Amino acid sequence: FLFDKDRLFAGVTLDEEELALYEQVHAGLDPSPPKPDLVVYLQAPLEVLLERIRRRDRAFERYIDTGYLQRLCEAYMEFFHHYDAAPLLIVNATEIDFVANEADYRSLLARIMDVRSGREYYNPLPFDLDASTP
């Protein structure tokens, strides 16, 4: 859990009055939560996210608004573009499936274990590519 990330959802989801109330409550909370050892940002295009949501078929996600999801993706990109409070690993999750594919999971885990500081990027290729393909 990343405390600062909560504000992204508030900004995308709440109307102006609700957001003002949220900001008042947020200001009264502990302004210095523990710093994470590492933040992992899984990034994928909207179309990939929509397909994964469709495949998961969770009842509460079935009618997710595409516009809402697009605004959320944009908010995440903006947030993590400027994020420097802890080490950050930005993962291009377009071509990997670390939930269903053990090799993808192990590869991601190994990369996570290697990150020590700053901002790093992980852009894995899918494991099922034919090596003879140009």
N, C-alpha and C positions, 0 to 999 in steps of 0.2 A: 504494500500500500504506500502510495506517495501522497502525503497530505496536500501538497500544492496542486496536485492533479484534480482534486475534488472541485476546485474552482472552475476548471474547464467545463465540467458537466453543468454546474450552476449557470455559467455564462451562456451556454448553448440552450439550456432547458427552461430556465425561469424567465418570467416576464419582468419588466422593469421594477415593479413594486416588490415582487418576490425576491429579486436579486438584491435590492436595497436591504431588505430584511436579512437575507443570507449574509451579506457583507457585515451587517451589525453584529450578528451572532459570531461570525468568523473572526471578527476583530477581538472579541472577548475570549477567544480560545488561546491556548498556549501558542505563542508566535514562533517558538523554537523547538519543534518536534525533533527527535533524533535524526541525524543525517544518515541516509542509507549507505551501505557499503558499495552498492552498485545499483543503477537504474537501467533496466532493459526496455527499450522502446521497440516494439514489433510494428513494423511499417509495411503496409500493403495497399494497393490501389482499391478504390471503392468497389470495383467490379469483383475483385477477389474476396473482399470482405462480405459482400452480398451473397456470393456463392457459398461461402463457408457458413454464413448464417442460415441459408436455405438448407444446406446439408445437415446442420445440427438439428434443425427442426424443433427448436425450443418454443413452446407455446407463447411465451412473453416476447419473443423476437419475431414472430411470424409477420407482424404488420408494421415492422419498423419503417419509419419514413425515410426514404432515400435522401431527401434534402437534409433531414436531421443528421443522418450518418455522415453526409458530406461536410456539413458544418463542424461536426465533431472531429473528423479527420483533419480539417484545416486548422482547428484549434490546437490539436495535438502537434501538428507540424510546426506551428508558430511557437508553441510552448517549448518544445524540445530544441528548436533552432537556437533559442536563447538560454537554455538550461545549463547551469554550470555549478549547481550546488553540491553535486556528487559525481563520481565517475559515471559515465553514460555510454552504453553500448546500443547503437542504432542498428537494428537487424532488418534487412530486406527480407520480409517473410513471404514474398510473392510466390516463390517456387519451392518452398519447403513445407512440410507438414510434420512438425515435431510431435503432434498428438498421435497420429496413426503410423508414423514411420520411425522405427527405432534408430535407424542410422541418422536421420535428420535430428532426432532428439540428442543423440550422443555428440554429434558435431556441434550443435548449439551449446550444449553443456560444456564441452571442452573449450569453446570460445569464451563463454562466460567466465570460466575458471582462470583464463589468461589475462583478463582485464584487470589492470591495477590502478590506473588513474586517467584523468582527462576524458576525452571523447574519442570513441573508436567506432568503426563501422564493420559490419559483417554482412557480406553480400554473397551468400552461398549459391552454388549451382545445384540444381536438382541431381540426386544420385542416380536417377534412372536414365540419364542421357547416354546415348550410344557414343562411345569414344571415337568411333570411326566416322561420325557425322561431322562434316566440315562446319 
